[in-house]
Amino acid sequence: MFKLLKSGLSRAKQNRVLFVLIIITIGIALFFVINNLKFRNTDTLDKALLNYINIVGIFIAMFTSLFIGAEYEYGTIRNKIIVGHSRINIYFSNLIISILAGIVLEIVYILTIVLFGVLLHFKFELSFMQYAILLLEIIFVISSFSSVFTLISFAFSNVTFSTSAGMLIFLGFYIICTNLAYPVNMPEYITNSYYDEQGIEHITESIVNPNYPSKEKMFIYKNIYYAIPAGQALEITAKVEEVDTFNLILYSIGSIFVVNIIGVFIFNKKELN
């Protein structure tokens, strides 16, 4: 495994696709900073720090499919098996490289936001512990995305097909999760309230929301929403401090485990030309 990781990381460092994605990532970070500066709706960049988690998945899809696809195209995977490497080690070494690539892109984005945010006198109001927890959540979401796209890349040896499939699945994830976000976050009760002169809220009435899904539907909606990496990403950007970290990480671990079990099974059964 160590030799596979070492050679894979060496390839990744020289990968032009990853270099281009880093440049694009810096450009995206600058766009969010300039956009915040232009409209100045807020003096903080806390939200901007989290925006990239909703974009990084498509970059992971591109990098992973092209990186693993090249190994299929040049017969590298077959050669690795011939010299004695197990398929499981080959699979997981590429998965780890995919995760690391996603983390590198995320760190580049965060550092760019922080650097230009400080230079332009923006504020970062969350505590160090809150940032650390959010970063941990983001790493798990990146791992979930990488697991899905590693499976796709190993399942289909054609680079063009796996790249297209990865990007379509990414878009499909977000279409599903943006539609599920409304019922999942719908309040069970509708309240009528007013604020007094001291700014204290007083609830005058609380009634059951007639549009609130049944327990069975909500159970299905929530499990689909949290099991998909896009849903996990949306949860982070939408709630920031209110994210149920334990719940999110638990779903991430579950999806990572299931997807990789399926991926290893498919790769073990795949015939290599």
C-alpha positions in Angstrom: 0.0 0.0 0.0 2.8 2.4 0.9 4.5 2.0 -2.5 1.2 2.5 -4.3 0.5 5.6 -2.3 4.0 7.0 -2.9 3.9 6.4 -6.7 0.3 7.7 -6.8 1.2 10.9 -4.9 4.2 11.4 -7.2 1.8 11.2 -10.2 -0.7 13.5 -8.5 2.0 16.2 -7.9 2.7 16.3 -11.7 -1.0 16.1 -12.7 -1.9 19.0 -14.9 -5.6 18.6 -14.2 -5.0 19.1 -10.5 -2.9 22.2 -11.2 -5.6 23.7 -13.4 -8.2 22.9 -10.7 -6.1 24.7 -8.1 -5.9 27.8 -10.3 -9.7 27.7 -10.8 -10.2 27.3 -7.1 -8.2 30.4 -6.4 -10.3 32.2 -9.0 -13.5 31.0 -7.3 -12.3 32.2 -3.9 -11.4 35.6 -5.3 -14.8 35.8 -6.9 -16.5 35.3 -3.5 -14.3 37.8 -1.8 -14.8 40.5 -4.5 -18.5 39.8 -4.6 -18.7 40.3 -0.8 -16.6 43.5 -1.2 -18.8 44.8 -4.0 -22.1 44.4 -2.2 -20.8 44.6 1.4 -23.9 43.0 2.7 -21.8 41.7 5.6 -18.4 42.5 7.1 -17.7 38.8 7.7 -16.5 36.0 5.4 -17.6 33.1 7.5 -20.3 32.1 4.9 -17.8 32.5 2.0 -15.4 30.1 3.7 -18.0 27.3 3.4 -19.3 28.0 -0.1 -16.7 25.8 -1.8 -17.9 22.6 -0.3 -20.8 22.8 -2.7 -18.5 23.1 -5.7 -15.5 20.8 -4.8 -17.4 17.6 -5.6 -17.5 18.3 -9.3 -13.7 19.0 -9.3 -13.1 15.7 -7.3 -15.2 13.9 -10.0 -13.0 15.4 -12.8 -9.7 14.7 -11.1 -10.6 11.2 -9.9 -12.0 10.0 -13.2 -9.1 11.3 -15.2 -6.5 10.1 -12.7 -7.8 6.5 -12.4 -8.8 6.5 -16.1 -5.2 7.2 -17.1 -4.2 4.0 -15.1 -6.7 2.0 -17.1 -5.7 3.6 -20.4 -2.0 2.9 -20.0 -2.4 -0.5 -18.5 -0.9 0.6 -15.1 -3.6 -1.2 -13.1 -3.0 -4.4 -14.9 0.8 -4.1 -14.4 0.3 -3.4 -10.7 -1.6 -6.6 -10.3 1.0 -8.5 -12.3 3.8 -7.4 -9.9 1.8 -8.6 -6.9 -0.3 -5.7 -5.6 -3.8 -6.7 -4.5 -6.9 -5.1 -6.0 -8.0 -3.9 -2.6 -4.7 -2.0 -2.1 -4.9 -0.5 -5.6 -8.5 0.6 -5.0 -7.9 2.2 -1.6 -4.6 3.9 -2.6 -6.4 5.7 -5.4 -9.3 6.5 -3.0 -6.9 8.1 -0.5 -5.2 10.1 -3.3 -8.7 11.3 -4.5 -9.5 12.4 -0.9 -6.2 14.2 -0.5 -6.7 16.0 -3.8 -10.1 17.2 -2.5 -8.6 18.3 0.8 -5.8 20.2 -1.0 -8.3 22.1 -3.2 -10.4 22.9 -0.1 -7.3 24.2 1.8 -6.2 26.3 -1.2 -9.7 27.8 -1.2 -9.8 28.5 2.5 -6.3 30.0 2.6 -7.1 32.3 -0.4 -10.3 33.5 1.3 -8.5 34.1 4.6 -5.5 35.9 3.0 -7.6 38.3 0.9 -10.2 38.6 3.7 -7.5 39.9 6.1 -6.0 42.2 3.5 -9.4 43.7 2.8 -10.3 44.0 6.5 -13.1 41.4 6.6 -13.9 39.7 9.8 -14.1 36.0 10.8 -16.4 35.7 13.7 -16.6 32.0 14.5 -14.3 30.6 17.2 -11.2 28.4 16.4 -13.1 25.4 17.7 -16.1 26.1 15.5 -13.8 26.4 12.4 -12.0 23.1 13.4 -15.4 21.3 13.7 -16.5 22.7 10.3 -13.2 21.6 8.7 -13.7 18.1 10.2 -17.2 18.0 8.7 -15.9 19.2 5.3 -13.2 16.5 5.3 -15.8 13.8 5.8 -18.0 15.3 3.0 -15.0 15.3 0.7 -14.3 11.7 1.6 -17.9 10.8 0.7 -17.6 12.5 -2.7 -14.3 10.8 -3.4 -15.8 7.4 -2.5 -18.6 7.8 -5.0 -16.3 9.0 -7.8 -13.7 6.4 -7.1 -16.3 3.7 -7.5 -17.5 5.2 -10.8 -13.9 5.5 -12.1 -13.1 1.9 -11.3 -16.4 0.5 -12.6 -15.9 2.1 -16.0 -12.5 2.0 -17.6 -13.4 4.5 -20.3 -12.2 7.9 -19.2 -14.7 9.9 -21.2 -17.6 7.9 -19.9 -16.5 7.9 -16.2 -15.9 11.7 -16.3 -19.3 12.3 -17.9 -21.0 9.9 -15.5 -19.3 11.5 -12.5 -20.3 15.0 -13.4 -23.9 13.9 -14.2 -24.1 12.1 -10.9 -22.8 15.2 -9.1 -25.6 17.4 -10.7 -28.1 14.7 -10.0 -27.1 14.7 -6.3 -27.7 18.4 -6.0 -31.0 18.3 -7.9 -32.2 15.6 -5.5 -30.9 17.3 -2.3 -32.1 20.8 -3.1 -35.6 19.4 -3.6 -35.3 17.4 -0.3 -33.9 20.3 1.7 -37.3 22.1 1.9 -39.3 19.2 3.5 -36.3 18.0 5.6 -35.9 21.5 7.2 -39.7 22.3 7.3 -40.8 23.3 10.8 -43.3 21.0 12.4 -45.2 23.9 14.0 -46.1 27.4 12.7 -45.8 30.2 15.3 -47.2 33.7 15.4 -45.1 36.0 17.5 -44.1 39.6 18.2 -41.1 41.4 19.6 -41.3 43.8 22.5 -39.3 47.0 22.9 -36.4 45.1 24.4 -36.3 42.8 21.3 -37.6 39.8 23.2 -39.8 37.5 21.1 -43.2 36.5 22.5 -45.0 33.6 20.9 -48.8 34.2 20.8 -49.8 31.1 18.8 -48.3 27.7 17.8 -50.2 25.4 15.4 -49.3 22.2 13.6 -47.9 22.8 10.1 -50.4 21.3 7.7 -47.6 20.7 5.1 -45.3 18.9 7.4 -44.6 15.4 6.0 -45.7 12.2 7.8 -43.2 10.4 10.1 -42.7 7.8 7.4 -42.0 10.3 4.7 -39.7 12.4 6.9 -37.7 9.3 7.8 -37.2 8.5 4.1 -36.4 12.1 3.1 -33.9 12.6 5.9 -32.1 9.3 5.3 -31.7 10.0 1.6 -30.7 13.7 2.2 -28.1 12.9 4.8 -26.7 9.8 3.0 -25.9 11.8 -0.2 -22.7 13.9 0.0 -24.5 16.9 -1.6 -27.0 16.8 1.2 -24.2 16.8 3.8 -22.6 19.8 2.0 -25.9 21.7 1.9 -26.4 21.1 5.6 -23.0 22.6 6.4 -23.5 25.8 4.3 -27.1 26.3 5.4 -26.8 25.9 9.1 -23.1 26.6 9.9 -23.2 26.7 13.7 -26.4 24.6 14.0 -25.1 21.6 12.2 -25.6 18.3 14.0 -22.0 17.3 13.7 -22.3 13.8 15.1 -25.3 13.0 12.9 -23.6 14.4 9.8 -20.3 12.5 10.4 -22.3 9.3 11.2 -24.1 9.5 7.9 -20.8 10.3 6.1 -19.1 7.3 7.6 -22.1 5.1 6.7 -22.1 6.2 3.1 -18.3 6.0 2.7 -18.4 2.4 4.1 -21.3 1.2 1.9 -20.0 2.9 -1.3 -16.5 1.5 -0.9 -17.7 -2.0 -0.2 -19.6 -1.9 -3.4 -16.7 -0.3 -5.2 -14.2 -3.0 -4.1 -16.7 -5.8 -5.0 -17.2 -4.4 -8.5 -13.4 -3.9 -9.1 -12.6 -7.4 -7.8 -15.1 -8.9 -10.4 -13.9 -6.6 -13.2 -11.9 -8.2 -16.1 -8.9 -6.1 -17.1 -7.9 -6.1 -20.7 
